[in-house]
Every structure is written in C-alpha cells, then in structure tokens.
Amino acid sequence: MEQFISTMVAEINNFLWSYVLIILLIGAGLYFTFRSRFLQFRMVREMISVLKEGKTTKAAGLSPFQAFCISMAARVGTGNITGIAIAIALGGPGAIFWMWIIALIGSTSAFVESTLAQIYKVKDKEGFRGGPAYYMERGLKKRWMGALFAILITLSFGLVFNAVQSNTITVAFQSSFGTDRLTLGIIMTVVFAAIIFGGIKRIAKASEYIVVVLAVFYIGMALVITIMNIDQVPGVLALIVKSAFGLEQAAGGAFGAMIMNGIKRGLFSNEAGMGSAPNAAAAAVTSHPAKQGLVQALGVLLDTGVICTSSAFIILLSPVYKQTDLSGIELTQASLATHIGSWAPGFLAFMILLFAFSTLIGNYYYGETNIEFLNTNKMWLMLYRVGVLAMILFGAVAKVQLVWDLADLFMGFMVIVNLIAILLLSKIAFAALSDYMTQKRAGKDPQFYKESIPDLDQIEGWPEEKENKNI
C-alpha cells in the first residue's frame, strides 16, 4: 500500500512540477518583475530601510520585524540545508543556478502576496491576522477559494511540512549519534506543545531569537569554509553555470530533472508565491501595506541568495557531493566533515534541530491563522494542535522520500491556488506600491488609508483618512 501511494504521489508531482508549476511560477514572476519595474533590483536599499524602522511597535500586534522573523522561521530551516543537498544530489550543481533564478523573479511575487495580505487583513484580539484566504474572500469575493487555500495550507504547513522538519531532525541525530528516532520525536513533541499553547506573542519572540542567531552563525561558518577554499570558488561558480545549461554532463542529472529540482527545492526554501509568508506579513502593524511587501521580498532574496548559497558552497567545495549514495542531511554532514573535521556532523545535527524547530513554529502559525478563517470554534483549533503534534511524531519515524514527496504535492496545489489569486489582484498591490512611492517622493513617511486606493471595500484593518491617525 505504501509503495502504491509513493508511486502515485511521485507521478502527480512529476506532472505538476514538470509542466504546470514551472510555467505558472516563472510566468507570474516575470509579469510581476516587469510590472513593478524590477523592484527586486532597484528597491533593495528601501527594503533594508523599512526592515530597520520596524523592529518595535507600541501598538497591539506584531512589529514588522517580528512578522519578518516568523516568515523567516518558516523559510530558514531544513529547506536551506537538506533541500539544497537533495537538489544537488538529484539535479546536479546546476540546480543551484535555477534556485537563484526562481528567487530573483519570485521576490516580486512575495511583494505582491504580502502587500495584499496587509491590505485585506482583519482585526483580532491579539492585533491582526490575514493571508491568501482573506484576500481571496474579500478581494476576489470568493469565499470557497479562500476556504480551499486555508485547507491546503493547514494540511501542508501545519501537518505535512512539520513532518518533514521532524524527519530531518531525527535522521540527522540518528546518523550522528545513533539516537532513537521515536524517543527524540516524543521529546520534540512535548517541547513544541509548550510553545504552541503559549500564543502568538511567544511564537514571535521564539522565532525572533532563534532565526537571527542561527542564520548569522550558519552564514559565518559557510563564509569561513569559503575563505579556506577561496582558490576553488571560481571553479565552483563556473561548474554551477555550466551545469545549469547542460554543458557539464558529468556534473549529474538530466537537464529537466536539474531545473525541476532547483525550482522545487528553491520554492520549498524561500516560499515565494506559495501563499505562506503572507499569513505572517498580515499580522504586522505598519503604516503602509507596501512596507511589509518590501520586507517579505527581501526575505526571499536573503533566504536563497545568502543562506541557500552558503549550503551549496559547503557541499560543492567538497568532493563528497560526487558520491551517489549520499543525499539530504547526510550529504551536508559529510561535506562539513571534510572541511572542519569529524565533529562537524554532530554539530550540524544540533544546528538542524534548532533550525527545524524554528520552522515548526512558523509552520504552526500559518495553520492556526487559517483554522481561524475556516471556523472560530476553539474545538477546531484544539484538534489542529493535536494533529500537528501527531505529525511531528509521524515524521520522526517515517521514511524520508515519502515525506518529501507529500510535501511537494501539497505545496504544488497551494502554489496554483495562490498564484491565480495574486495574478487577479495584482493591480491592487501595484496601486499600493504607486501610492507608497508617491508619498516617498514627497518626503513623507507613507501612510495608508481606506481611501488610498479607489473602489476598495471590505477593508477592515485600515483607518479612514479623516481619522488622521497612525497605524
């Protein structure tokens, strides 16, 4: 039965990722890139400026920096370490090039979806909540579409993706220390239960500390390894580019498999256009929706351009990646061992534990906010929490390939629904960007009101201009 399910899931994934999603992702990303006049290149300085100004807020809800950290908590995890290794193992070094491409064009998709999430956010007892389900219901007037997305993201992030994180942790510890996977799974489940029953503020605070410290440390370690092997760096970059266009056949993988794995693993890592990060973006308290859109676009560029590239260099600067019997976290561990010694695999296992645990936090929040969209009855939230904990236990002992295939399947369906919605609503996001830039050119700190974009209705999270107050 398990073999039948694995085969069926693999065949559906092959069709989705070989045809449907590549066309949608690249097509939408290019359209948004041209429509925004190459926002991902010309507004990087503005993105950084907006992120720095939003580290704290006195209002109820999350600061833009905390919302950024929740979304980065979901982005920065096993996708950056295990996913990169899988992409290289299955698609060769050229997969990294296509990962860079999907991040560059995808950052504009991240801007559009997060700006829309801010525009259509709703008030709740802790501040604001929102995301694709909300802009589908309020912007497109399609409650059914929002409900479909809410179900998909709850299944994907809250359940399947959390099983992926748990799986990676237990495989890493078993490989390094011979740790019993079920025992470690039980320990993780208990600790995670203490966090998720503490509320969004505790989730935000945990994400803020874990992500910043880990990301800086991991990038620093990769930088040291790169400097140690600086003479090999030009060759590695040449290998990535040559392999990306099928010019280095020995580098591994068929051309199609290389592109597909680069895009799949890149999307799993940076989540651009997937519809996940907007759930965190909507919770931020900010003066203008475009600010959070810019922050989330920056998140995509940082995730793939810096953190994923760090993992790629760690692997490709070692000869270990040519061993066909290694993949996933074990390939990254073996590569690190060649650079900094036999203690490295164990050290990476602990880092993976913290990286993946931060991702569990972000994934859980995405599911929670969509459960509230579907039904505010606390019983459903309790059932969701129990389901999350059960999937963490399942992932701890499940086979690696089936877990990742299921993640790809649900991720694919999520992307299709969300991309259709943001393509239909993109004119509103670009109207918000235009309003933002007009105010910036006038020397103002941009402020957004219900009347800022004509003919908008069902806008609950923003004041009327006559009220003349800051959000």
JOPESUL-V124603 format. One record per run of one state. SS is the DSSP state (@ for helix, = for strand, . for the rest). FROM is the first residue (numbers start at 1). LEN is the number of residues. Records with the same first field share a line. If there is no record, write none. Layout:
SS: FROM-LEN ; FROM-LEN
This chain:
.: 1-1 ; 36-3 ; 43-1 ; 54-8 ; 63-1 ; 76-2 ; 92-2 ; 120-2 ; 125-2 ; 130-2 ; 139-4 ; 178-3 ; 197-3 ; 229-1 ; 245-4 ; 252-3 ; 271-6 ; 282-2 ; 285-4 ; 317-2 ; 323-5 ; 341-3 ; 375-3 ; 398-2 ; 442-23 ; 468-4
@: 2-34 ; 39-4 ; 44-10 ; 64-12 ; 78-14 ; 94-26 ; 132-7 ; 143-35 ; 181-16 ; 200-29 ; 230-15 ; 249-3 ; 255-16 ; 277-5 ; 289-28 ; 319-4 ; 328-13 ; 344-31 ; 378-20 ; 400-42 ; 465-3
=: 62-1 ; 122-3 ; 127-3 ; 284-1
